[in-house]
Amino acid sequence: MARRSKRLSSRNGGKERGAEPETKELMDVDEQKDQNMEIDAEVAKTNERIATTHCGHVKSIGLLTKGSFKKSEKSRCTECSPAASGRWLCLHPSCIDSITLCGSKNGEQQHATEHYQNDPSHCVMLNTSNMRVFCFICNVEVDKNNNEPPLTNELLNCLTEIRKTEPRNGSSKTKAKAQNPIEIAVELADTKGELLDRSSIQNRPYVKEMEDEFEADFPKGLTGLNNCGNTCYFNAVIQSLSNCPPFSDFFRGKGDLRQFSIREPRAANTMAQLIQNLWSAQRLPSISPISMLKKVAEAHAQFRGTQQQDAQELMRCLLQLLHTELSRPKYEHELNIARSFHRDTKRRRNWTISGSNDRNFDGADSGWSSEGDTPSSSADSRSTKRKKGEKRQQHANKLIGYTSIISDIFDGQLTSTVRCLTCKNTSTTKETFQDLSLPIPSKKQLDKIASEKDEGVSSFATDDSGSLWSWLTWLYTFAPYSFFSSESISLEDCLSVFFTPDKLCGDDMYSCEKCAKLRNGIKTVRISHLPEVLCIHIKRFRHDPSGSTNHKISSRVNFPLCGLDMSPFSDSDESALYDLCSFISHEGGSAESGHYISYARNEIDGNWYEFDDSIVTKLDTAYLMTKEAYVLFYQRRATEECEITKEHVRFALSPENVTLPKSTTHCCISTEWLNKFNTFSCVGPINNYDFLCVHGNLLPSRSAHISSLCTHIHVSLWEFLTNRFGGGPMTRELHHCLVCDQKWKQLQERKKTELEKFKQIEQTMDAWQRDGLEKCLYAHYLPPFMISRNWFSSWINFVHDPLAEPPGTIDNNMILRKNDQNQFFLLPNGNSIPLDRELFLFLKQIYGGGPEVNNSKFALFFINHRT
């Protein structure tokens, strides 16, 4: 019997649900009026029971008095006094009598935001000018008279009393300040533009079945790929990725990917079509992958032609191409979600789902409750947090990189630590990886490590904290892996050798920053973030020094089909058990010849299959263990608690439980996050910033496709999910952002203008040359001018890529070198390119920098040297 595999997805089902007319009996006018009155009365009663806002953080509000409010109203900002007036009063018990903070539209003064970022328990604040209560975590103005849970009577009475004593039109002081835009407080409505019609969001999540009536005998996903001429390496990679559920589910469930990407996703759309054909209900025997292969060859010239290529190299290039097309910018403010998530991991882990058979979420609390973080009682600690918060706020909208579904699936992080054995100083570096390249250890290497154990490695591995000694103790006593006792080599042996601490001594001594000289040290590498899909590359090909060929190491490496435990090599608190999805095997004696085959586990029936180009064969698991694995794909195993959570959410999102969205009962959640929640074992915190800007409004670059990017869910379900996973921000209504929309339009206009003027100068110079006016050009008198290739490439990317940031000032210092006679020469490594001086001056007028250089036969001459 085929296993049932349920998937969450989204479809445009809003219209269909409301489109079917209902048959009604005819009534006379009086009867109809009576019924309408009864309905209106019932609706009014229901609305009274529905809370406008659901902010559980109001429980942390302290006792507000009229005296403390008057004091805060007159005071300046606690952080930047007397630069700006304080407009926000922190309602936390430790701050309600003393902390008043500022906020501004232009982002220069936002100490209210920084105060919350330093300690999220201080998230509820009162605007002293308009008496509005705002929660930074929920990103919503709290309805003082209709919130769940309700505000205390003492607070409501105090606010009412203050309202009575305030001037009706506001004080003259407030009016004067309103004329100065620098000191205008941050209002939620300040950045809100046009409200998006709720009916335009038609995504309705539902549970669909991947199977049909034929699945028991012949499940989908068993279509082969035709060999187009030595393309077995390509076919093996595609089939292996197609059987990694997070990867294939993304491409199976999408139509045109332009609605999910800002760039033109030509390769990604082709990949989606290929994956959908492989999993089509038509169950074709085989299809041609030539369209996808051409897209890869267009981006990477080494894959053109019909020569045999390396599967692992192809996989890296393919994933990089897809990442580039599907990526979006990631900003500093998004990291706050991850920081809060990791800080609350222990608390969330202790959280249990109450009443597993209870399908109601009404009792769910919000993501970060007031019981989570408590303010530090130490003034020094508070000051340190405040300084860190100020530094974070300065870079709140700073671009920190790009993220995509590809990086979400395959990216992990390694932390390399080097410890000086003289001064005990430790230096740490972090590196992102998409696959681990593991060497196959020889018996000599294993014997050497075993002998180091006998000689007492602890003599040089001293660590006051004992962490390093604990690691070494595990390494040499880990019996289940039979590291040194067995003649056969296992995948765990390869991992153990890869993560073995290295002694840095002799010729390998490292330069200690603290000692300022070469010292003996010890280097350890650990995994600080485990990927959703762990890709392991076994280094079977050894390069011949003569350069003629790559010799293959055919040693058998035993690998587990399930239960690969990565916890001994990881410092992460995440789940570390992995199960094999697929792997690639190479048959032959060298990288230039042989044949690649993919072996994959079908996620529908759970059986293993061999994908040998167009031929697909069902296998016994025992047969798999005879194969030489080259690249393996492991997916992290979901915990039992996570599976229970998914069942709860699937029930809540089933068609019979989904109701039409209302602003009072529903909010928006990232569709991308919901899809990952369905297929990922560890989805991480909710991140609505894939369609929201830093102000909590619509992201301009994605507003055109907002109907595909977010989904309406009930507020109670939102609170259930944030309580379990954290994240945000919460939004009930979608507004265009006045601030970000304007910046986006200005940036796109700048790109267009710079490119048009650059081309205009080029066309003018070409026309002058055709008309015999060469003497009007600098090139008639001066040698070619040079510019940094890296900087110019960044500028080209900026004017063509809608998401790219400006390249910064021109820096030509990296392309120069000075000889013993203090003469400057171009570096011979091709880091510079020639550029007409007219074009160089145009770019310098915009970006500044330098120096201006031209290349003569022997030396460089500087003109107006300004760096």
Secondary structure as GFF3:
##gff-version 3
##sequence-region A 1 867
A	DSSP	beta_strand	6	12	.	.	.	ID=ss1
A	DSSP	alpha_helix	14	19	.	.	.	ID=ss2
A	DSSP	alpha_helix	29	49	.	.	.	ID=ss3
A	DSSP	three_ten_helix	56	60	.	.	.	ID=ss4
A	DSSP	alpha_helix	66	74	.	.	.	ID=ss5
A	DSSP	beta_strand	88	90	.	.	.	ID=ss6
A	DSSP	beta_strand	100	101	.	.	.	ID=ss7
A	DSSP	alpha_helix	111	118	.	.	.	ID=ss8
A	DSSP	beta_strand	124	127	.	.	.	ID=ss9
A	DSSP	beta_strand	133	135	.	.	.	ID=ss10
A	DSSP	beta_strand	140	142	.	.	.	ID=ss11
A	DSSP	alpha_helix	153	165	.	.	.	ID=ss12
A	DSSP	alpha_helix	172	178	.	.	.	ID=ss13
A	DSSP	three_ten_helix	181	183	.	.	.	ID=ss14
A	DSSP	three_ten_helix	188	190	.	.	.	ID=ss15
A	DSSP	beta_strand	192	195	.	.	.	ID=ss16
A	DSSP	three_ten_helix	198	200	.	.	.	ID=ss17
A	DSSP	beta_strand	203	209	.	.	.	ID=ss18
A	DSSP	beta_strand	224	225	.	.	.	ID=ss19
A	DSSP	alpha_helix	232	242	.	.	.	ID=ss20
A	DSSP	alpha_helix	245	252	.	.	.	ID=ss21
A	DSSP	three_ten_helix	257	260	.	.	.	ID=ss22
A	DSSP	alpha_helix	266	278	.	.	.	ID=ss23
A	DSSP	beta_strand	286	287	.	.	.	ID=ss24
A	DSSP	alpha_helix	290	299	.	.	.	ID=ss25
A	DSSP	three_ten_helix	301	303	.	.	.	ID=ss26
A	DSSP	alpha_helix	311	326	.	.	.	ID=ss27
A	DSSP	beta_strand	328	331	.	.	.	ID=ss28
A	DSSP	alpha_helix	332	343	.	.	.	ID=ss29
A	DSSP	alpha_helix	345	350	.	.	.	ID=ss30
A	DSSP	alpha_helix	379	394	.	.	.	ID=ss31
A	DSSP	beta_strand	399	403	.	.	.	ID=ss32
A	DSSP	alpha_helix	405	410	.	.	.	ID=ss33
A	DSSP	beta_strand	412	420	.	.	.	ID=ss34
A	DSSP	beta_strand	426	433	.	.	.	ID=ss35
A	DSSP	beta_strand	436	439	.	.	.	ID=ss36
A	DSSP	alpha_helix	443	455	.	.	.	ID=ss37
A	DSSP	three_ten_helix	457	459	.	.	.	ID=ss38
A	DSSP	alpha_helix	467	477	.	.	.	ID=ss39
A	DSSP	three_ten_helix	479	481	.	.	.	ID=ss40
A	DSSP	beta_strand	489	490	.	.	.	ID=ss41
A	DSSP	alpha_helix	491	498	.	.	.	ID=ss42
A	DSSP	beta_strand	502	504	.	.	.	ID=ss43
A	DSSP	three_ten_helix	506	508	.	.	.	ID=ss44
A	DSSP	beta_strand	510	512	.	.	.	ID=ss45
A	DSSP	beta_strand	517	519	.	.	.	ID=ss46
A	DSSP	beta_strand	521	529	.	.	.	ID=ss47
A	DSSP	beta_strand	533	539	.	.	.	ID=ss48
A	DSSP	beta_strand	541	543	.	.	.	ID=ss49
A	DSSP	beta_strand	550	552	.	.	.	ID=ss50
A	DSSP	beta_strand	557	558	.	.	.	ID=ss51
A	DSSP	beta_strand	564	565	.	.	.	ID=ss52
A	DSSP	three_ten_helix	567	569	.	.	.	ID=ss53
A	DSSP	beta_strand	577	587	.	.	.	ID=ss54
A	DSSP	beta_strand	595	601	.	.	.	ID=ss55
A	DSSP	beta_strand	608	612	.	.	.	ID=ss56
A	DSSP	beta_strand	615	619	.	.	.	ID=ss57
A	DSSP	alpha_helix	621	624	.	.	.	ID=ss58
A	DSSP	beta_strand	629	636	.	.	.	ID=ss59
A	DSSP	alpha_helix	640	652	.	.	.	ID=ss60
A	DSSP	three_ten_helix	655	657	.	.	.	ID=ss61
A	DSSP	beta_strand	666	670	.	.	.	ID=ss62
A	DSSP	alpha_helix	671	679	.	.	.	ID=ss63
A	DSSP	beta_strand	686	687	.	.	.	ID=ss64
A	DSSP	three_ten_helix	688	690	.	.	.	ID=ss65
A	DSSP	three_ten_helix	700	705	.	.	.	ID=ss66
A	DSSP	alpha_helix	706	709	.	.	.	ID=ss67
A	DSSP	beta_strand	710	714	.	.	.	ID=ss68
A	DSSP	alpha_helix	715	725	.	.	.	ID=ss69
A	DSSP	beta_strand	727	728	.	.	.	ID=ss70
A	DSSP	beta_strand	735	737	.	.	.	ID=ss71
A	DSSP	alpha_helix	738	770	.	.	.	ID=ss72
A	DSSP	three_ten_helix	774	776	.	.	.	ID=ss73
A	DSSP	three_ten_helix	778	780	.	.	.	ID=ss74
A	DSSP	beta_strand	785	788	.	.	.	ID=ss75
A	DSSP	alpha_helix	789	800	.	.	.	ID=ss76
A	DSSP	beta_strand	810	811	.	.	.	ID=ss77
A	DSSP	three_ten_helix	813	815	.	.	.	ID=ss78
A	DSSP	beta_strand	816	818	.	.	.	ID=ss79
A	DSSP	beta_strand	824	826	.	.	.	ID=ss80
A	DSSP	beta_strand	832	835	.	.	.	ID=ss81
A	DSSP	alpha_helix	837	847	.	.	.	ID=ss82
A	DSSP	beta_strand	849	850	.	.	.	ID=ss83
A	DSSP	beta_strand	852	855	.	.	.	ID=ss84
A	DSSP	beta_strand	860	863	.	.	.	ID=ss85
###
